[in-house]
Amino acid sequence: MKKILYSLFVALTLGFTFVACDDDDEGRNYANTPEIDAAGVYTGTMTRYCVDDDVTETTTGTLTIAPTDSAYCADFAWTCTGDFDVEEASVANISHADDGFVFENSSTGNGLGVAFGGRIDGSGNVTLQYTIQEGRRPVKTYNYTFTGTRQ
């Protein structure tokens, strides 16, 4: 019985010897922190989908990303014209991701009052959802998506 256990232990040990993890670190070195690299004005289209009415509308808009005093945090400001006038701003965490950036603020106590997040892959892509309230009862729920390019 000891020989069988010993042989099994040796076989397992040899098996783990030849197992290796893939090197996930691609050795990327960035000259700046992500809030500096992503900073700029992105112009494009804001799409608003009303969940309650099943209506989709679009208008032009801008997203401005500005670095804060804290590394890995940036100020995000959306401005849209047209029928759904949007002028919102909040801070969010931001980090490098592949060849772009990802950002998010999961707190509902931020400047928007809702959690939001997105990804930037050479263009600005932001998705957020919030509920317009009248008193204590929700009136309408809108999903906003911004897609644009850096100027």
N, C-alpha and C positions, 0 to 999 in steps of 0.2 A: 504494500500500500504506500509506503514511503517513497519507493521508486516511481510510482505512478504520479504522486503529488509533486515530487521533485522534477520529473520530466515535464509535467504540465506547467510548473512554474518556469522552467527553462524555456519552454516553447512560448509562453506569454511574454517573457522578458525579451526574447529574440524578436518576437512580433512587434513589440513597442519600439525596439531599436530602429526598425526600418520605417516607422511612421513619423512623418514630419508635417508641420503646419505650413501652409502657403504663406509667403511673405506678403502681407497686406500693405506694408509701408512702401509706398512708391517713391519715397525720398523727395517729396515735393517740398521745396523751400520757397516761401513767399516773402517778398521784399517788405510787404506791409501787412498789418492786421486787416481782417476782412472789411471792417467798417470804412476803412480808407480806400481799399480797392473797389468797393461797390458804390462809393459815393458818386452822386451825379443826378441829373434830371433825365427821367425816362418819359417819353411821350408815346401815347398810343390810344387804345380803346378801352373804355370801361363798359362792361356788360352787366346789366342788372336783371336778375330773374326773380319775379315775384312768385313765390311758392304758392300763395293762396289763390292768385288769379291765373296762374300758368301763363304769364306774359313775360317776354324777353325784350329788353330795350338796350340800345347801345348809344354811347356818346363819346366824344373825345375827352381825354384827360391826361394828367401828368402825375407821376410819382417822383417825389424828391427824396433822396436818401442822403443824410448828412451824418458824419461821425459825431459821436458824443465825447465827453471827457473820459468815458470808460472804454477800455478795449473790449472788443466783441459785442458792442452795443451801438445801435444807430437809430437816428430819428427817421421815421417814415411819415411822409405827408402826401395824401391823395387830394387832388383837386380835379373836379369835373364840372363841365358846363352842361347846358341842355335841361331837359325836363326833370332829371333827378340831380339837383344841385348837391354835390358832395364836397365837403371841405373838412377832412378829418386828419388827425395826426396822432402818432403814438411812438413810443420807443420799442425796440425789439432786439432780441439777441440775434447775432448774425455770425456765420462761420463759413470758411471755405468748404466747398464740396465739389469734387471732381474739377471741372474747368469753370465752375461758377460759384454760387453762394446759396445757402439756405438761411432762412430767418423765421423767427416765430416769437409770439408773445401769447402764452396760454392763460394769462391772467385776465379776468373780466373787469379788473379794476384799473385797466390801462386807459389811455386817452380816448380810445374808440368805445370802450365799455364792452368789448367782445374779444374773444380769442381770435387770433389771425396768424397766418403763416404763409410762406411761399418759397419759391425758388427762383434764382436768377441764372439763366444760361445764355449769357450774351444779350438777353432781353429780360425785361422785368415781368414776372408772372406772380401775381398776388391773388390769393383766394381768401375771402372772409365772408362770414355770415353774421347777420345781426337781426334783431327783432325790433321793429318800431312799436313803441308802447303808448297807449292812451290810458292814463290812469294806471290801474293794476292789471288790465286785461290786454293781451297782445292784439294788435290790429292787423299788421301784415308782417310777413317774414320775407326778407330779400337776401339773395345770394349775390355778392358782388365779385367780379373777376376782372382784373386789370391785366392787359397784355400790351407791352410796348417795348421800345428800344431806347438805348442810351443815346443822348445827343452829344 
